[in-house]
């Protein structure tokens, strides 16, 4: 595992740690198998908001302490809050880690999952950009077994990612599936030995962070516009965004470094 300065107390439900241009975001409720209560949801939203609004941060890695990635929601706690507030309890103006409402995240997220990943854990992965998992993982979109439905994006993103039949096979039955099935249906891009999982996530995050930040952010933004508003809306915004990027310092640096046959140094300007 990589090393770095830990900026958060390990007593916190969500820990954060900066390593260069990368922000580590850790689930830290292992005794409850990282089930999300209200406090944990708010803390994760705060971490995502920090990642997206700090120009020095270029990629985030989401991982979990303990034996399980997450068993989903702590239903007694969160359902009481939702009934009281009439919505998922996230701070106004903050990023929604599941990308359902509020500002659109443009800083990349890599998820490194291990053990069990249930309900909102899958939906968090669906809302991320690159997804890894360890062998002997188990995934389950089990809301229908509890009289509920997925409300963190699975009903739209899962069919779009995996195809209607593959998604409904698991959304409508609540059956669990393993890492090989997750790879087959595109939920994860790589299966990595658990001992190397965080190292591999950091390797990919570093590669992302080496690229031009504005170009990376614009790429995610255009993809999310297509997801939210349709391909037509994305097509209308694509060329203006490309022309905007051509006038940035980073674009000029990209061309100049190519001419000079050297590694570019991007500043996000």
C-alpha positions in Angstrom: 0.0 0.0 0.0 1.1 3.5 -0.7 2.1 5.9 2.1 1.3 9.5 2.8 0.3 11.9 5.5 -3.0 11.1 7.1 -5.1 14.2 7.5 -8.0 12.6 9.3 -8.6 10.9 12.6 -9.2 7.2 12.2 -12.2 7.6 14.5 -14.0 9.4 11.7 -16.5 7.4 9.6 -15.0 8.7 6.4 -11.3 9.4 6.3 -9.4 11.5 3.8 -5.7 11.6 3.0 -3.9 13.5 0.3 -1.1 12.0 -1.6 0.2 14.4 -4.3 -2.7 15.2 -6.5 -4.7 12.2 -5.3 -7.3 12.2 -2.5 -7.9 8.9 -0.7 -11.4 8.6 0.6 -11.9 5.7 3.1 -15.0 4.1 4.6 -14.2 3.6 8.2 -17.1 1.9 10.0 -15.8 -1.7 9.8 -17.6 -3.0 12.9 -20.9 -2.3 11.1 -19.4 -3.6 7.8 -19.4 0.0 6.5 -23.1 0.3 6.5 -23.9 4.0 5.8 -25.7 6.0 8.5 -26.7 9.6 8.1 -23.4 10.9 9.5 -21.5 8.8 7.1 -23.5 9.9 4.1 -22.9 13.6 5.0 -19.2 12.9 5.5 -18.8 11.2 2.1 -20.6 14.1 0.4 -18.1 16.5 2.2 -15.2 14.5 0.9 -16.4 14.4 -2.7 -17.1 18.2 -2.5 -13.5 18.8 -1.3 -12.1 16.6 -4.1 -14.1 18.4 -6.8 -13.4 22.0 -5.6 -9.7 21.9 -4.7 -7.7 22.6 -7.9 -4.7 20.7 -6.5 -6.7 17.5 -6.4 -6.9 15.7 -9.7 -8.3 12.2 -8.9 -9.9 10.5 -5.9 -9.7 6.9 -4.7 -12.6 5.4 -2.8 -11.8 2.3 -0.7 -12.9 0.7 2.6 -11.4 -0.5 5.9 -12.3 -3.8 7.3 -13.5 -7.0 5.6 -16.4 -5.6 3.6 -16.7 -2.6 1.2 -20.2 -1.8 2.3 -23.4 -3.5 3.2 -25.4 -0.5 2.0 -27.6 1.7 4.1 -28.1 1.6 7.8 -31.8 1.5 7.1 -33.2 2.3 10.6 -31.0 5.4 10.8 -31.3 6.7 7.3 -35.0 5.9 6.7 -35.9 7.9 9.8 -33.9 10.9 8.5 -35.4 10.6 5.0 -39.0 10.5 6.4 -38.2 13.6 8.5 -36.5 15.6 5.7 -38.2 14.1 2.6 -35.0 13.3 0.8 -31.5 11.7 1.1 -29.8 13.8 3.8 -27.0 15.6 2.0 -25.9 19.2 2.6 -27.3 21.8 0.2 -24.7 22.9 -2.3 -22.6 19.8 -1.8 -21.8 17.1 -4.4 -24.0 14.1 -4.3 -21.6 11.1 -4.5 -24.3 9.2 -6.4 -24.8 12.0 -8.9 -28.5 12.1 -8.6 -28.9 15.8 -7.8 -26.9 19.0 -7.4 -23.6 20.0 -9.1 -22.0 17.6 -11.6 -18.7 16.1 -10.4 -15.8 16.6 -12.9 -12.9 15.3 -10.9 -12.3 11.5 -11.6 -13.1 8.9 -9.0 -11.6 5.4 -8.9 -13.4 2.8 -6.7 -11.4 -0.1 -5.2 -13.9 -2.6 -3.8 -13.4 -5.8 -1.8 -15.6 -8.2 0.1 -19.3 -7.5 0.0 -20.7 -4.5 -2.0 -24.4 -4.1 -1.5 -27.1 -1.7 -2.8 -25.7 1.9 -2.6 -22.2 0.5 -2.9 -22.9 -0.7 -6.4 -24.6 2.6 -7.2 -21.6 4.5 -5.9 -19.5 2.4 -8.3 -21.9 3.1 -11.2 -21.5 6.8 -10.5 -17.7 6.5 -10.5 -15.3 6.5 -13.5 -13.0 3.5 -13.0 -13.9 0.5 -10.9 -11.7 -2.3 -9.5 -12.4 -5.2 -7.2 -10.6 -8.0 -5.4 -11.2 -11.7 -5.9 -13.9 -13.3 -3.7 -16.0 -10.2 -4.0 -19.8 -10.3 -3.8 -22.3 -7.7 -5.2 -26.0 -7.4 -4.7 -28.7 -4.9 -5.7 -31.0 -6.4 -3.1 -33.6 -3.6 -2.5 -36.5 -5.6 -3.9 -35.9 -8.2 -1.2 -36.6 -5.5 1.4 -39.7 -4.0 -0.2 -37.7 -1.1 -1.7 -36.2 -0.1 -5.0 -32.7 1.2 -5.9 -32.8 5.0 -5.6 -29.1 5.9 -6.0 -28.9 5.6 -9.8 -29.0 1.8 -10.5 -32.4 1.9 -12.3 -30.8 4.1 -15.0 -27.1 3.6 -14.9 -27.1 -0.2 -14.5 -29.1 -0.9 -17.7 -27.0 1.7 -19.6 -23.8 0.1 -18.5 -24.6 -3.6 -18.5 -27.6 -3.9 -20.9 -31.2 -4.2 -19.9 -31.2 -8.0 -19.4 -28.0 -8.1 -17.3 -29.2 -5.3 -15.1 -32.7 -6.5 -14.6 -31.4 -10.0 -13.9 -30.0 -8.7 -10.6 -32.2 -5.6 -9.9 -35.4 -7.7 -10.1 -34.2 -10.8 -8.2 -31.9 -9.2 -5.7 -29.5 -12.1 -6.3 -25.8 -11.6 -5.6 -23.0 -12.1 -8.1 -19.3 -12.5 -7.9 -16.3 -10.6 -9.3 -16.2 -12.6 -12.5 -19.8 -11.7 -13.3 -19.1 -8.1 -12.4 -16.3 -8.1 -14.9 -18.4 -9.7 -17.6 -21.2 -7.2 -17.3 -18.8 -4.2 -17.1 -19.4 -3.2 -13.5 -15.6 -3.5 -12.9 -12.7 -3.0 -15.3 -10.1 -5.1 -13.4 -9.9 -7.8 -10.8 -6.9 -7.2 -8.6 -5.4 -9.3 -5.7 -6.5 -7.7 -2.5 -2.9 -7.1 -1.4 -2.3 -5.0 -4.5 -5.8 -3.4 -4.9 -4.9 0.0 -3.4 -1.6 0.1 -5.2 -3.3 -0.6 -8.5 -5.9 2.1 -7.8 -3.1 4.6 -6.9 -1.2 3.6 -10.1 -4.3 4.4 -12.2 -5.0 7.6 -10.2 -1.5 8.8 -10.8 -1.8 8.2 -14.5 -5.0 10.3 -14.5 -3.4 13.0 -12.4 -0.5 13.3 -14.9 -2.9 14.3 -17.7 -4.2 17.9 -18.4 -6.7 18.5 -15.6 -9.0 20.7 -17.6 -9.1 18.2 -20.4 -9.9 15.4 -17.9 -12.6 17.5 -16.3 -14.2 18.5 -19.6 -14.2 14.9 -20.8 -16.2 13.8 -17.7 -18.4 16.8 -18.0 -19.4 16.1 -21.6 -20.0 12.4 -20.8 -22.3 13.4 -17.9 -24.2 15.9 -20.1 -24.9 13.0 -22.5 -26.0 10.8 -19.6 -28.3 13.5 -18.0 -29.5 15.4 -21.0 -29.0 13.1 -24.0 -26.5 12.8 -26.9 -28.0 15.8 -28.7 -27.3 18.2 -25.8 -23.8 16.8 -25.5 -23.2 17.3 -29.2 -24.2 20.9 -29.1 -21.8 21.7 -26.2 -18.9 19.6 -27.5 -17.2 21.9 -30.0 -17.6 25.1 -27.9 -15.9 23.2 -25.0 -13.1 22.0 -27.3 -12.5 25.5 -28.6 -12.5 26.7 -25.0 -9.8 24.2 -24.1 -7.6 25.1 -27.1 -7.1 28.6 -25.5 -5.8 27.2 -22.2 -2.2 27.2 -21.0 -2.4 23.5 -20.6 -3.3 23.0 -24.3 -0.4 25.2 -25.3 1.9 23.2 -23.0 0.6 19.9 -24.5 1.6 21.1 -28.0 4.9 22.6 -27.0 5.9 19.5 -25.0 5.1 17.3 -28.1 7.3 19.6 -30.3 10.1 19.5 -27.7 9.8 15.7 -27.1 9.4 16.1 -23.3 6.9 15.2 -20.7 4.3 18.0 -20.3 3.9 19.9 -17.0 0.2 20.7 -16.6 -1.1 23.4 -14.1 -4.8 23.2 -14.7 -4.9 26.7 -16.3 
